[in-house]
């Protein structure tokens, strides 16, 4: 977040949202692919005045389910 000192994602102030570019980098894909998935209703995101951000809880939940259930997570079913 802008205007705050310290590193983002620190233990005292964990991240609540990621930019589309950060999510794309995490998943090893282009930001345009993530934007398209969001636009198609296949990926969770929040729109604030035209800017899209992805809840960190969604990313964490995807990783948790994929790991615990040892399966592929299709997040298209998460978005209504």
Gaussian input, Z-matrix of N, CA and C with variables (Angstrom, degrees):
# hf/3-21g

backbone

0 1
 N
 C     1     B1
 C     2     B2     1     A1
 N     3     B3     2     A2     1     D1
 C     4     B4     3     A3     2     D2
 C     5     B5     4     A4     3     D3
 N     6     B6     5     A5     4     D4
 C     7     B7     6     A6     5     D5
 C     8     B8     7     A7     6     D6
 N     9     B9     8     A8     7     D7
 C    10    B10     9     A9     8     D8
 C    11    B11    10    A10     9     D9
 N    12    B12    11    A11    10    D10
 C    13    B13    12    A12    11    D11
 C    14    B14    13    A13    12    D12
 N    15    B15    14    A14    13    D13
 C    16    B16    15    A15    14    D14
 C    17    B17    16    A16    15    D15
 N    18    B18    17    A17    16    D16
 C    19    B19    18    A18    17    D17
 C    20    B20    19    A19    18    D18
 N    21    B21    20    A20    19    D19
 C    22    B22    21    A21    20    D20
 C    23    B23    22    A22    21    D21
 N    24    B24    23    A23    22    D22
 C    25    B25    24    A24    23    D23
 C    26    B26    25    A25    24    D24
 N    27    B27    26    A26    25    D25
 C    28    B28    27    A27    26    D26
 C    29    B29    28    A28    27    D27
 N    30    B30    29    A29    28    D28
 C    31    B31    30    A30    29    D29
 C    32    B32    31    A31    30    D30
 N    33    B33    32    A32    31    D31
 C    34    B34    33    A33    32    D32
 C    35    B35    34    A34    33    D33
 N    36    B36    35    A35    34    D34
 C    37    B37    36    A36    35    D35
 C    38    B38    37    A37    36    D36
 N    39    B39    38    A38    37    D37
 C    40    B40    39    A39    38    D38
 C    41    B41    40    A40    39    D39
 N    42    B42    41    A41    40    D40
 C    43    B43    42    A42    41    D41
 C    44    B44    43    A43    42    D42
 N    45    B45    44    A44    43    D43
 C    46    B46    45    A45    44    D44
 C    47    B47    46    A46    45    D45
 N    48    B48    47    A47    46    D46
 C    49    B49    48    A48    47    D47
 C    50    B50    49    A49    48    D48
 N    51    B51    50    A50    49    D49
 C    52    B52    51    A51    50    D50
 C    53    B53    52    A52    51    D51
 N    54    B54    53    A53    52    D52
 C    55    B55    54    A54    53    D53
 C    56    B56    55    A55    54    D54
 N    57    B57    56    A56    55    D55
 C    58    B58    57    A57    56    D56
 C    59    B59    58    A58    57    D57
 N    60    B60    59    A59    58    D58
 C    61    B61    60    A60    59    D59
 C    62    B62    61    A61    60    D60
 N    63    B63    62    A62    61    D61
 C    64    B64    63    A63    62    D62
 C    65    B65    64    A64    63    D63
 N    66    B66    65    A65    64    D64
 C    67    B67    66    A66    65    D65
 C    68    B68    67    A67    66    D66
 N    69    B69    68    A68    67    D67
 C    70    B70    69    A69    68    D68
 C    71    B71    70    A70    69    D69
 N    72    B72    71    A71    70    D70
 C    73    B73    72    A72    71    D71
 C    74    B74    73    A73    72    D72
 N    75    B75    74    A74    73    D73
 C    76    B76    75    A75    74    D74
 C    77    B77    76    A76    75    D75
 N    78    B78    77    A77    76    D76
 C    79    B79    78    A78    77    D77
 C    80    B80    79    A79    78    D78
 N    81    B81    80    A80    79    D79
 C    82    B82    81    A81    80    D80
 C    83    B83    82    A82    81    D81
 N    84    B84    83    A83    82    D82
 C    85    B85    84    A84    83    D83
 C    86    B86    85    A85    84    D84
 N    87    B87    86    A86    85    D85
 C    88    B88    87    A87    86    D86
 C    89    B89    88    A88    87    D87
 N    90    B90    89    A89    88    D88
 C    91    B91    90    A90    89    D89
 C    92    B92    91    A91    90    D90
 N    93    B93    92    A92    91    D91
 C    94    B94    93    A93    92    D92
 C    95    B95    94    A94    93    D93
 N    96    B96    95    A95    94    D94
 C    97    B97    96    A96    95    D95
 C    98    B98    97    A97    96    D96
 N    99    B99    98    A98    97    D97
 C   100   B100    99    A99    98    D98
 C   101   B101   100   A100    99    D99
 N   102   B102   101   A101   100   D100
 C   103   B103   102   A102   101   D101
 C   104   B104   103   A103   102   D102
 N   105   B105   104   A104   103   D103
 C   106   B106   105   A105   104   D104
 C   107   B107   106   A106   105   D105
 N   108   B108   107   A107   106   D106
 C   109   B109   108   A108   107   D107
 C   110   B110   109   A109   108   D108
 N   111   B111   110   A110   109   D109
 C   112   B112   111   A111   110   D110
 C   113   B113   112   A112   111   D111
 N   114   B114   113   A113   112   D112
 C   115   B115   114   A114   113   D113
 C   116   B116   115   A115   114   D114
 N   117   B117   116   A116   115   D115
 C   118   B118   117   A117   116   D116
 C   119   B119   118   A118   117   D117
 N   120   B120   119   A119   118   D118
 C   121   B121   120   A120   119   D119
 C   122   B122   121   A121   120   D120
 N   123   B123   122   A122   121   D121
 C   124   B124   123   A123   122   D122
 C   125   B125   124   A124   123   D123
 N   126   B126   125   A125   124   D124
 C   127   B127   126   A126   125   D125
 C   128   B128   127   A127   126   D126
 N   129   B129   128   A128   127   D127
 C   130   B130   129   A129   128   D128
 C   131   B131   130   A130   129   D129
 N   132   B132   131   A131   130   D130
 C   133   B133   132   A132   131   D131
 C   134   B134   133   A133   132   D132
 N   135   B135   134   A134   133   D133
 C   136   B136   135   A135   134   D134
 C   137   B137   136   A136   135   D135
 N   138   B138   137   A137   136   D136
 C   139   B139   138   A138   137   D137
 C   140   B140   139   A139   138   D138
 N   141   B141   140   A140   139   D139
 C   142   B142   141   A141   140   D140
 C   143   B143   142   A142   141   D141
 N   144   B144   143   A143   142   D142
 C   145   B145   144   A144   143   D143
 C   146   B146   145   A145   144   D144
 N   147   B147   146   A146   145   D145
 C   148   B148   147   A147   146   D146
 C   149   B149   148   A148   147   D147
 N   150   B150   149   A149   148   D148
 C   151   B151   150   A150   149   D149
 C   152   B152   151   A151   150   D150
 N   153   B153   152   A152   151   D151
 C   154   B154   153   A153   152   D152
 C   155   B155   154   A154   153   D153
 N   156   B156   155   A155   154   D154
 C   157   B157   156   A156   155   D155
 C   158   B158   157   A157   156   D156
 N   159   B159   158   A158   157   D157
 C   160   B160   159   A159   158   D158
 C   161   B161   160   A160   159   D159
 N   162   B162   161   A161   160   D160
 C   163   B163   162   A162   161   D161
 C   164   B164   163   A163   162   D162
 N   165   B165   164   A164   163   D163
 C   166   B166   165   A165   164   D164
 C   167   B167   166   A166   165   D165
 N   168   B168   167   A167   166   D166
 C   169   B169   168   A168   167   D167
 C   170   B170   169   A169   168   D168
 N   171   B171   170   A170   169   D169
 C   172   B172   171   A171   170   D170
 C   173   B173   172   A172   171   D171
 N   174   B174   173   A173   172   D172
 C   175   B175   174   A174   173   D173
 C   176   B176   175   A175   174   D174
 N   177   B177   176   A176   175   D175
 C   178   B178   177   A177   176   D176
 C   179   B179   178   A178   177   D177
 N   180   B180   179   A179   178   D178
 C   181   B181   180   A180   179   D179
 C   182   B182   181   A181   180   D180
 N   183   B183   182   A182   181   D181
 C   184   B184   183   A183   182   D182
 C   185   B185   184   A184   183   D183
 N   186   B186   185   A185   184   D184
 C   187   B187   186   A186   185   D185
 C   188   B188   187   A187   186   D186
 N   189   B189   188   A188   187   D187
 C   190   B190   189   A189   188   D188
 C   191   B191   190   A190   189   D189
 N   192   B192   191   A191   190   D190
 C   193   B193   192   A192   191   D191
 C   194   B194   193   A193   192   D192
 N   195   B195   194   A194   193   D193
 C   196   B196   195   A195   194   D194
 C   197   B197   196   A196   195   D195
 N   198   B198   197   A197   196   D196
 C   199   B199   198   A198   197   D197
 C   200   B200   199   A199   198   D198
 N   201   B201   200   A200   199   D199
 C   202   B202   201   A201   200   D200
 C   203   B203   202   A202   201   D201
 N   204   B204   203   A203   202   D202
 C   205   B205   204   A204   203   D203
 C   206   B206   205   A205   204   D204
 N   207   B207   206   A206   205   D205
 C   208   B208   207   A207   206   D206
 C   209   B209   208   A208   207   D207
 N   210   B210   209   A209   208   D208
 C   211   B211   210   A210   209   D209
 C   212   B212   211   A211   210   D210
 N   213   B213   212   A212   211   D211
 C   214   B214   213   A213   212   D212
 C   215   B215   214   A214   213   D213
 N   216   B216   215   A215   214   D214
 C   217   B217   216   A216   215   D215
 C   218   B218   217   A217   216   D216
 N   219   B219   218   A218   217   D217
 C   220   B220   219   A219   218   D218
 C   221   B221   220   A220   219   D219
 N   222   B222   221   A221   220   D220
 C   223   B223   222   A222   221   D221
 C   224   B224   223   A223   222   D222
 N   225   B225   224   A224   223   D223
 C   226   B226   225   A225   224   D224
 C   227   B227   226   A226   225   D225
 N   228   B228   227   A227   226   D226
 C   229   B229   228   A228   227   D227
 C   230   B230   229   A229   228   D228
 N   231   B231   230   A230   229   D229
 C   232   B232   231   A231   230   D230
 C   233   B233   232   A232   231   D231
 N   234   B234   233   A233   232   D232
 C   235   B235   234   A234   233   D233
 C   236   B236   235   A235   234   D234
 N   237   B237   236   A236   235   D235
 C   238   B238   237   A237   236   D236
 C   239   B239   238   A238   237   D237

   B1=1.4375
   B2=1.5086
   B3=1.2853
   B4=1.4542
   B5=1.5080
   B6=1.3280
   B7=1.4486
   B8=1.5069
   B9=1.3350
   B10=1.4394
   B11=1.5153
   B12=1.3231
   B13=1.4559
   B14=1.5151
   B15=1.3094
   B16=1.4510
   B17=1.5138
   B18=1.3238
   B19=1.4588
   B20=1.5209
   B21=1.3272
   B22=1.4531
   B23=1.5127
   B24=1.3323
   B25=1.4503
   B26=1.5100
   B27=1.3120
   B28=1.4549
   B29=1.5192
   B30=1.3201
   B31=1.4572
   B32=1.5204
   B33=1.3243
   B34=1.4588
   B35=1.5199
   B36=1.3243
   B37=1.4506
   B38=1.5294
   B39=1.3583
   B40=1.4602
   B41=1.5262
   B42=1.3190
   B43=1.4682
   B44=1.5111
   B45=1.3127
   B46=1.4607
   B47=1.5269
   B48=1.3405
   B49=1.4509
   B50=1.5204
   B51=1.3446
   B52=1.4613
   B53=1.5240
   B54=1.3077
   B55=1.4646
   B56=1.5270
   B57=1.3019
   B58=1.4668
   B59=1.5272
   B60=1.3194
   B61=1.4706
   B62=1.5352
   B63=1.3322
   B64=1.4671
   B65=1.5229
   B66=1.3218
   B67=1.4622
   B68=1.5297
   B69=1.3216
   B70=1.4628
   B71=1.5249
   B72=1.3230
   B73=1.4609
   B74=1.5313
   B75=1.3346
   B76=1.4739
   B77=1.5249
   B78=1.3433
   B79=1.4558
   B80=1.5229
   B81=1.3228
   B82=1.4632
   B83=1.5115
   B84=1.3197
   B85=1.4717
   B86=1.5128
   B87=1.3007
   B88=1.4553
   B89=1.5277
   B90=1.3338
   B91=1.4658
   B92=1.5302
   B93=1.3249
   B94=1.4597
   B95=1.5315
   B96=1.3214
   B97=1.4646
   B98=1.5198
   B99=1.3312
   B100=1.4725
   B101=1.5252
   B102=1.3389
   B103=1.4652
   B104=1.5252
   B105=1.3189
   B106=1.4621
   B107=1.5291
   B108=1.3294
   B109=1.4650
   B110=1.5280
   B111=1.3248
   B112=1.4628
   B113=1.5277
   B114=1.3183
   B115=1.4642
   B116=1.5269
   B117=1.3299
   B118=1.4633
   B119=1.5267
   B120=1.3382
   B121=1.4560
   B122=1.5123
   B123=1.3356
   B124=1.4601
   B125=1.5258
   B126=1.3262
   B127=1.4617
   B128=1.5229
   B129=1.3404
   B130=1.4575
   B131=1.5306
   B132=1.3277
   B133=1.4668
   B134=1.5211
   B135=1.3180
   B136=1.4602
   B137=1.5191
   B138=1.3364
   B139=1.4628
   B140=1.5239
   B141=1.3242
   B142=1.4578
   B143=1.5215
   B144=1.3392
   B145=1.4655
   B146=1.5234
   B147=1.3050
   B148=1.4564
   B149=1.5165
   B150=1.3239
   B151=1.4612
   B152=1.5179
   B153=1.3205
   B154=1.4545
   B155=1.5252
   B156=1.3308
   B157=1.4545
   B158=1.5280
   B159=1.3074
   B160=1.4627
   B161=1.5314
   B162=1.3361
   B163=1.4644
   B164=1.5314
   B165=1.3151
   B166=1.4658
   B167=1.5254
   B168=1.3257
   B169=1.4717
   B170=1.5201
   B171=1.3227
   B172=1.4611
   B173=1.5263
   B174=1.3174
   B175=1.4728
   B176=1.5265
   B177=1.3322
   B178=1.4602
   B179=1.5279
   B180=1.3372
   B181=1.4667
   B182=1.5249
   B183=1.3444
   B184=1.4662
   B185=1.5185
   B186=1.3080
   B187=1.4632
   B188=1.5256
   B189=1.3162
   B190=1.4699
   B191=1.5253
   B192=1.3179
   B193=1.4636
   B194=1.5237
   B195=1.3236
   B196=1.4683
   B197=1.5196
   B198=1.3281
   B199=1.4631
   B200=1.5207
   B201=1.3225
   B202=1.4669
   B203=1.5255
   B204=1.3326
   B205=1.4589
   B206=1.5269
   B207=1.3328
   B208=1.4618
   B209=1.5280
   B210=1.3428
   B211=1.4624
   B212=1.5200
   B213=1.3031
   B214=1.4537
   B215=1.5238
   B216=1.3174
   B217=1.4579
   B218=1.5218
   B219=1.3217
   B220=1.4592
   B221=1.5209
   B222=1.3360
   B223=1.4535
   B224=1.5191
   B225=1.3285
   B226=1.4648
   B227=1.5251
   B228=1.3056
   B229=1.4560
   B230=1.5156
   B231=1.3240
   B232=1.4717
   B233=1.5125
   B234=1.3209
   B235=1.4545
   B236=1.5196
   B237=1.3348
   B238=1.4663
   B239=1.5070
   A1=109.93
   A2=115.74
   A3=119.76
   A4=110.80
   A5=114.78
   A6=120.88
   A7=114.80
   A8=118.89
   A9=120.79
   A10=108.95
   A11=115.27
   A12=118.51
   A13=108.93
   A14=116.52
   A15=121.55
   A16=110.81
   A17=114.82
   A18=119.18
   A19=110.56
   A20=115.15
   A21=119.70
   A22=108.35
   A23=115.42
   A24=118.93
   A25=113.33
   A26=118.20
   A27=120.26
   A28=109.62
   A29=116.07
   A30=121.48
   A31=110.76
   A32=117.62
   A33=120.40
   A34=112.91
   A35=118.31
   A36=121.84
   A37=109.46
   A38=116.67
   A39=118.69
   A40=112.04
   A41=115.92
   A42=121.75
   A43=109.86
   A44=116.48
   A45=122.03
   A46=110.67
   A47=117.29
   A48=122.56
   A49=110.14
   A50=115.14
   A51=122.38
   A52=108.69
   A53=116.08
   A54=120.10
   A55=108.36
   A56=115.84
   A57=120.69
   A58=109.67
   A59=117.27
   A60=120.63
   A61=111.13
   A62=117.17
   A63=120.30
   A64=111.11
   A65=116.95
   A66=120.99
   A67=110.15
   A68=116.46
   A69=120.24
   A70=110.48
   A71=116.66
   A72=120.89
   A73=110.77
   A74=117.24
   A75=121.31
   A76=111.24
   A77=115.71
   A78=120.96
   A79=113.28
   A80=117.09
   A81=120.23
   A82=113.34
   A83=115.79
   A84=120.12
   A85=109.13
   A86=116.53
   A87=119.34
   A88=109.95
   A89=116.89
   A90=119.68
   A91=111.88
   A92=117.71
   A93=120.77
   A94=110.76
   A95=117.66
   A96=121.09
   A97=110.28
   A98=116.54
   A99=120.54
   A100=109.95
   A101=117.31
   A102=120.07
   A103=111.23
   A104=117.36
   A105=120.68
   A106=111.10
   A107=116.63
   A108=120.31
   A109=110.66
   A110=116.86
   A111=120.71
   A112=109.60
   A113=116.72
   A114=122.01
   A115=111.95
   A116=116.42
   A117=121.66
   A118=112.19
   A119=117.23
   A120=120.35
   A121=113.30
   A122=116.52
   A123=122.01
   A124=113.43
   A125=117.42
   A126=120.42
   A127=108.23
   A128=118.39
   A129=120.88
   A130=112.43
   A131=115.61
   A132=121.22
   A133=109.07
   A134=114.82
   A135=123.30
   A136=107.11
   A137=116.34
   A138=120.14
   A139=108.20
   A140=116.10
   A141=122.70
   A142=107.40
   A143=115.49
   A144=122.85
   A145=112.66
   A146=116.08
   A147=120.76
   A148=114.88
   A149=117.88
   A150=120.40
   A151=109.73
   A152=116.02
   A153=121.38
   A154=109.61
   A155=115.37
   A156=121.65
   A157=108.43
   A158=115.85
   A159=121.72
   A160=108.85
   A161=117.09
   A162=119.71
   A163=111.27
   A164=116.02
   A165=120.86
   A166=110.48
   A167=116.90
   A168=120.45
   A169=111.47
   A170=117.38
   A171=120.62
   A172=110.71
   A173=116.26
   A174=120.73
   A175=109.83
   A176=116.18
   A177=120.82
   A178=111.46
   A179=116.77
   A180=121.06
   A181=111.05
   A182=116.53
   A183=120.08
   A184=110.63
   A185=116.33
   A186=121.07
   A187=110.98
   A188=116.39
   A189=120.86
   A190=111.44
   A191=116.86
   A192=120.73
   A193=111.04
   A194=116.95
   A195=120.46
   A196=111.31
   A197=116.49
   A198=120.86
   A199=112.20
   A200=116.56
   A201=121.02
   A202=111.06
   A203=115.95
   A204=119.86
   A205=112.81
   A206=116.75
   A207=123.14
   A208=110.39
   A209=113.62
   A210=120.10
   A211=110.09
   A212=115.43
   A213=121.79
   A214=107.70
   A215=116.71
   A216=121.74
   A217=108.64
   A218=116.34
   A219=121.51
   A220=106.71
   A221=116.82
   A222=120.50
   A223=112.80
   A224=118.67
   A225=120.73
   A226=110.34
   A227=118.04
   A228=122.10
   A229=113.61
   A230=117.83
   A231=122.27
   A232=111.67
   A233=116.65
   A234=121.43
   A235=108.49
   A236=115.55
   A237=117.94
   A238=111.52
   D1=147.56
   D2=-178.07
   D3=-76.24
   D4=147.28
   D5=174.11
   D6=81.96
   D7=0.35
   D8=178.34
   D9=-105.24
   D10=140.37
   D11=177.19
   D12=-85.84
   D13=161.85
   D14=179.99
   D15=94.75
   D16=171.37
   D17=-178.01
   D18=-83.93
   D19=149.35
   D20=176.39
   D21=-73.87
   D22=144.18
   D23=177.29
   D24=78.94
   D25=18.46
   D26=179.73
   D27=-69.44
   D28=166.07
   D29=-178.46
   D30=-62.64
   D31=-36.17
   D32=-177.72
   D33=-76.95
   D34=-21.83
   D35=-178.00
   D36=-141.98
   D37=76.71
   D38=-176.76
   D39=-65.41
   D40=152.88
   D41=179.49
   D42=-64.18
   D43=140.72
   D44=175.27
   D45=-106.52
   D46=-25.10
   D47=-178.66
   D48=-141.91
   D49=155.01
   D50=173.92
   D51=-124.23
   D52=150.55
   D53=173.73
   D54=-74.23
   D55=161.80
   D56=177.35
   D57=-60.36
   D58=-40.22
   D59=179.63
   D60=-62.30
   D61=-39.57
   D62=178.64
   D63=-66.21
   D64=-42.00
   D65=178.82
   D66=-64.29
   D67=-43.70
   D68=178.31
   D69=-59.23
   D70=-42.43
   D71=179.06
   D72=-64.37
   D73=-41.96
   D74=178.58
   D75=-58.92
   D76=-40.89
   D77=-175.16
   D78=-91.66
   D79=-3.12
   D80=178.24
   D81=69.56
   D82=39.83
   D83=179.16
   D84=-136.13
   D85=173.86
   D86=-179.00
   D87=-80.61
   D88=150.68
   D89=175.70
   D90=-57.49
   D91=-33.88
   D92=-179.80
   D93=-62.09
   D94=-36.82
   D95=177.82
   D96=-62.51
   D97=-42.35
   D98=178.47
   D99=-66.79
   D100=-44.51
   D101=177.24
   D102=-57.70
   D103=-42.03
   D104=-179.63
   D105=-65.07
   D106=-41.37
   D107=178.55
   D108=-63.81
   D109=-40.59
   D110=177.71
   D111=-64.46
   D112=-46.60
   D113=-179.03
   D114=-61.37
   D115=-35.51
   D116=-179.96
   D117=-80.82
   D118=-1.65
   D119=-179.02
   D120=76.50
   D121=23.78
   D122=-177.24
   D123=-105.32
   D124=1.58
   D125=-177.28
   D126=-148.92
   D127=135.90
   D128=-176.81
   D129=-73.55
   D130=138.02
   D131=177.27
   D132=-159.63
   D133=164.21
   D134=176.86
   D135=-119.68
   D136=133.39
   D137=177.66
   D138=-104.64
   D139=125.69
   D140=175.37
   D141=-125.81
   D142=108.64
   D143=179.49
   D144=48.38
   D145=43.47
   D146=176.39
   D147=93.94
   D148=-15.92
   D149=179.04
   D150=-93.94
   D151=134.21
   D152=178.33
   D153=-99.73
   D154=134.11
   D155=174.77
   D156=-133.32
   D157=152.69
   D158=-175.46
   D159=-111.08
   D160=127.30
   D161=178.78
   D162=-62.70
   D163=132.55
   D164=177.87
   D165=-61.52
   D166=-32.91
   D167=178.53
   D168=-60.15
   D169=-35.26
   D170=178.78
   D171=-65.97
   D172=-43.51
   D173=178.46
   D174=-63.48
   D175=-45.64
   D176=179.53
   D177=-61.23
   D178=-42.27
   D179=-179.69
   D180=-64.76
   D181=-40.31
   D182=178.17
   D183=-59.80
   D184=-47.41
   D185=-179.14
   D186=-64.66
   D187=-41.29
   D188=-179.58
   D189=-62.97
   D190=-48.69
   D191=-179.41
   D192=-63.59
   D193=-45.33
   D194=-179.83
   D195=-61.12
   D196=-37.78
   D197=-178.34
   D198=-76.05
   D199=-50.53
   D200=-176.09
   D201=-66.23
   D202=-46.16
   D203=-176.95
   D204=-87.46
   D205=-6.01
   D206=-178.96
   D207=47.42
   D208=57.14
   D209=-176.47
   D210=-144.07
   D211=173.26
   D212=175.10
   D213=-86.11
   D214=133.44
   D215=178.81
   D216=-98.96
   D217=122.53
   D218=175.59
   D219=-104.30
   D220=100.50
   D221=-174.32
   D222=-74.93
   D223=-7.44
   D224=177.98
   D225=-59.57
   D226=-29.19
   D227=178.25
   D228=-75.49
   D229=-13.23
   D230=-179.33
   D231=-82.11
   D232=-22.61
   D233=-173.72
   D234=-100.92
   D235=131.10
   D236=-179.12
   D237=-92.42

